[in-house]
Amino acid sequence: MYVRDAKNREEVWLLDHIEAMELDETAFRSRDYVVAIDETSGDKAGFGRIRIHKTDDGEVCELTSIGVLPEWREQGVGAHVVERLVEHARDHSFEDVYSLTSATDYLAQFGFEGVATPDLPERLRERLDTKRDRLDPEAVGMVLDVDEFEMPDRLRERFKRAQPHEDDDEPEESPEDFGIDPNEVTYKYDTGR
């Protein structure tokens, strides 16, 4: 399992999953995303975005649209997506990264801290209002000093062994589901053996 920058050809895949997970697709650009990939099967497992807002006072970095496909959840995929996004922010010389989310406990394990709405940069206060109206009514601002990012060991270990969960929601269909008694039925091409 590894995380890499998204490729232009993955735009449709990203948009489909962003919509399915009801994540923020505002000002979508595939080059802003990273994608978690299973190195043996090539399956995509998760994704996330770094969004840079230009303001009169400079630039502000936001992590947004972080999603993990259901069969890959609880295996450290999202944690490694967040880690890669924080690395991108550091590479762009940002000292702090923000996120506007209701998943506060999840981000807190990496060192994110809550920030009062009036203390958010103006552009993010506007985004927070929009996000609350459209996607996440419980969203709050969180901030992380990029040098304080911390990956819990348990998530690093899970990521190394990540495998898709089998979808146990669909029961296996049997002949009885279709009103067929397998002990009594004869088939057109039955050889009589």
N, C-alpha and C positions, 0 to 999 in steps of 0.2 A: 504494500500500500504506500502511495506517495501523493504529494500535492504539488501541482504545477499550475502555471498560468493557463487560462482558458485560451482556446484557439477560436478563430472566427467561425469555423465550421460548426462549432458547438453552440452557436447562438440560438438556434431553434430548440435544442435540448434544454438549454438554460431557461429560456422563456417558458417552455412547457412546464418545467418543474417549479419555477418561481410562481407561476399562476396556480398550479395545483396546490402548492403549500401556502398560497395567499401571502406571499412575501412582497416586499417593496420593489417594483420594477421601474420607478421613476428615473428618467434620464438614462435608460439602459444603454450600456456599452459593454460588449462581451470582453473587451480587453481589460476591463477593470476587475474581472473575476479570476478566481483560482478554482481549480477542480481537483477533488480527491479521486484517485484512480487505483483500482485493484491491479497490481502489476502482473498477476498471472492471467486473469480473464480479460483485462482491459475495461471492465465495467466501471462506470462512473458511480461514485458513492455519495458525494456531497459537493458543496460549492459555497462561495462567499464572495463579497465584493468590498473593495476599498473605494470610497467616494471622496474626492477632494473638492471642497467648496472654496471658491475664490471670494474673498471679502475685501472690503476697503482696508482692513487691518492685516491682510495677508491671507494665508490659506488655513483651512481647518480640515482635518482628516476624520472621516466617519467609516466605521465598519458596519455593513448592512447586508441584508438579503443572505443571511447565513442559513443554509438548509442541508439536511442529511436525508437521503432516501430512507423510507421506513425499514427496509431490510438491512440497513447498515447502521442503524441507531444503537446507542449504548456501547460503542466500540472505539471511542476516541476519535472518530472521523471529524466531527465538528471542532474538537479541540485543536486538531492539526490544521484545519482550515483557518481557524482564528490565529494560530501561531504564524502561519504563512502570511496572513494579512498584516499582522503586527510587524513582521520582518519587512514587508513592502513599505509600510509607513516609516520605519526606521531608515530604509534605503532612500526614501524621499525627504529625509532630514526632519521628520516630525518628532517632537518630543512627547506629545500626547496624542492619543486616539480616543475618539468618542464613539458611543453606540447608543441608539435610542430604541429601547426594548423593554418588554415586560419580563424577559428571561434573566432577571437580575442575579439570581442564585447561580445560574450557569456561568455567567461572565465573572462573577465575584471570585470563583475558584482560580482564575488566572491573574487576579490582582486588580480587576476593575472595581471602581468605587462609585457610589451614587453621587450625583452632582445636582444641586438644586436648580430648578428651571431658570431662575433669574441669573444664575452663574454660568449658564451655557452661553457660548458665542451666539450672537444675534441670529445668524443664519440657521443654527441648529434649533433655536427656540421656535423659529418659523416651521422648520421641518418636523419638530416634535408635535406641534399643533396639527399639522397635516396628517402625520402618521396616526395620531390618536383618532382623528376624524375618520380616516379611511381604512386603517388596518389593525391597529393595536391600541384600543382604548386605555389600556393599563400601562402603556409605554412610559418610561422615565429616562432621563439622561444618565449615562455612565461614562466615566473617563478612566484611562489607564496611562500611566507614564510608561512609555515603551521599554525603558530599561528595567522596569519592575515586573514585566511579564513573567509568569511562572507556570510551567506545565507540570501538573501533578503526575507523579511516576505511574500511578495506576492507569491513567489515560494513555501514556506513552506505551505501556505494555499491551493494553487492549488493542491499540492501533497496529502493533506489530503482528498480532494474531487475528486481525479482523477478517471475518467471513460473512457473507450475506446470510441473514436468518431465512429459514424456509417459511413460506407463507402458509401458516396452519389454519388460516381463516376459511379456506375452501375445503370442505370435506370431499373425499374421493367418492365419485359417483359409482353406484352399483346397479346391476340389472334390476333389482327390486325398486330402485328410484323411478324406473320407467314402466312399472307394472309387470315386469317379466319374472316368472318363477324359473330360475335356472335349472331346477330339477325336473321340470315338466315340459319345457320348450323343446321343439324340434326345429332344426334349421334346414333351409332349402338344400344346402349342400352337405347335409349330414351323411356320412359314409356308413353309418350303422355300426361302427366299431365300438 
